[in-house]
Amino acid sequence: MHPRLFEIGPFTVYSYGLMLGISFIIASVLLTSELKRKKLDPELGSTITLIALFGGVAGSKILFLIEEWSYFVADPFGMAFSPGGLTWYGGFILVAWLIYLYARKKNIQFFTTPMQPHPGYCGRTVSPA
């Protein structure tokens, strides 16, 4: 694994960021097609993807800062804006809550739509690899 893939001037492309971006693009395409299949508004797919993108990164960073509270108190700006330090389940928790609120606002049943947590996903992430 190469953390830095390449640089274009002052812009560095990191492998984690590239994979994160690709995963959100693929997830958005799959969600949109599933929404069409279930005869729901496919435009919801883009909105939900944006909620997941920003909520996921924010939730991951917030939980990391809570877990590393003593370091955060010592250097709040440095810790909050460091390129590393994401706790995945912080993002998962915040995104699930935000999508639930969005689905409720749009009068969409959360657990009968493609937005529901998938048991295979949850089992895979919790089980030891």
C-alpha positions as CSV (number, residue, x, y, z in Angstrom):
1,M,0.0,0.0,0.0
2,H,1.4,3.4,-1.0
3,P,-0.1,6.2,1.1
4,R,0.8,8.8,-1.5
5,L,0.1,7.8,-5.1
6,F,1.4,10.9,-6.9
7,E,1.7,14.7,-6.7
8,I,0.7,17.4,-9.1
9,G,2.4,20.6,-7.9
10,P,1.3,21.2,-4.4
11,F,-1.6,18.7,-4.7
12,T,-1.0,15.2,-3.3
13,V,-3.3,12.3,-4.3
14,Y,-3.5,9.9,-1.3
15,S,-4.5,6.3,-1.9
16,Y,-7.1,6.4,0.9
17,G,-8.8,9.5,-0.4
18,L,-8.9,8.1,-4.0
19,M,-10.4,4.9,-2.8
20,L,-12.9,6.8,-0.6
21,G,-13.9,8.9,-3.7
22,I,-14.3,5.9,-5.9
23,S,-16.4,4.0,-3.3
24,F,-18.8,7.0,-3.0
25,I,-19.2,7.2,-6.8
26,I,-19.9,3.5,-7.1
27,A,-22.3,3.6,-4.1
28,S,-24.2,6.6,-5.6
29,V,-24.6,4.7,-8.9
30,L,-25.8,1.6,-7.2
31,L,-28.2,3.5,-4.9
32,T,-29.6,5.5,-7.8
33,S,-30.3,2.3,-9.8
34,E,-31.9,0.6,-6.8
35,L,-34.1,3.6,-6.2
36,K,-35.2,3.4,-9.8
37,R,-35.9,-0.3,-9.5
38,K,-38.1,0.4,-6.4
39,K,-39.9,3.2,-8.3
40,L,-38.6,5.9,-5.9
41,D,-37.2,9.3,-6.9
42,P,-33.7,8.5,-8.2
43,E,-32.6,12.1,-7.3
44,L,-32.6,10.9,-3.7
45,G,-29.5,8.9,-4.5
46,S,-27.3,12.0,-5.0
47,T,-28.6,13.7,-1.9
48,I,-28.1,10.6,0.2
49,T,-24.6,10.1,-1.1
50,L,-23.7,13.7,-0.2
51,I,-25.2,13.2,3.3
52,A,-23.1,10.0,3.6
53,L,-20.0,11.7,2.3
54,F,-20.0,14.7,4.6
55,G,-21.6,13.0,7.6
56,G,-19.2,10.0,7.3
57,V,-16.1,12.1,7.3
58,A,-17.4,14.4,10.0
59,G,-18.7,11.6,12.3
60,S,-15.4,9.7,11.8
61,K,-13.3,12.7,12.8
62,I,-15.6,13.7,15.7
63,L,-15.4,10.2,17.3
64,F,-11.6,10.1,16.7
65,L,-11.3,13.4,18.6
66,I,-13.5,12.1,21.4
67,E,-11.3,8.9,21.6
68,E,-8.1,11.0,21.7
69,W,-9.5,13.7,23.9
70,S,-6.2,14.4,25.8
71,Y,-4.4,15.0,22.5
72,F,-7.3,17.1,21.2
73,V,-7.3,19.3,24.3
74,A,-3.5,19.9,23.9
75,D,-3.7,20.8,20.2
76,P,-7.3,21.3,19.1
77,F,-6.6,23.0,15.8
78,G,-3.8,20.5,14.8
79,M,-5.9,17.5,15.7
80,A,-9.1,18.7,14.1
81,F,-7.5,19.5,10.8
82,S,-4.9,16.8,10.6
83,P,-5.2,14.6,7.5
84,G,-5.3,11.4,9.5
85,G,-7.5,10.2,12.4
86,L,-10.8,8.8,11.3
87,T,-12.8,6.2,13.3
88,W,-15.0,4.4,10.8
89,Y,-17.9,3.6,13.2
90,G,-18.2,7.2,14.2
91,G,-19.1,7.9,10.5
92,F,-21.4,4.9,10.3
93,I,-23.3,6.0,13.4
94,L,-23.7,9.6,12.3
95,V,-24.6,8.7,8.7
96,A,-27.2,6.2,9.8
97,W,-28.8,8.9,12.0
98,L,-28.6,11.6,9.3
99,I,-30.1,9.4,6.6
100,Y,-32.9,8.3,9.0
101,L,-33.7,12.0,9.7
102,Y,-33.7,12.7,5.9
103,A,-35.9,9.7,5.1
104,R,-38.3,10.8,7.8
105,K,-38.4,14.3,6.5
106,K,-39.1,13.0,3.0
107,N,-41.8,10.5,4.3
108,I,-39.8,7.5,3.1
109,Q,-39.8,4.4,5.3
110,F,-36.2,4.0,6.3
111,F,-36.2,0.2,6.8
112,T,-38.0,-0.6,3.5
113,T,-35.7,1.4,1.2
114,P,-32.3,0.8,-0.2
115,M,-31.0,3.1,2.6
116,Q,-31.4,0.5,5.3
117,P,-28.3,-1.0,6.9
118,H,-27.5,-4.3,5.1
119,P,-27.0,-7.3,7.4
120,G,-24.2,-8.6,5.3
121,Y,-22.4,-5.3,5.6
122,C,-22.9,-5.1,9.3
123,G,-21.8,-8.7,9.8
124,R,-18.7,-8.2,7.7
125,T,-17.5,-5.1,9.5
126,V,-18.1,-6.5,12.9
127,S,-16.6,-10.0,12.3
128,P,-12.9,-10.6,12.5
129,A,-11.3,-10.7,9.1
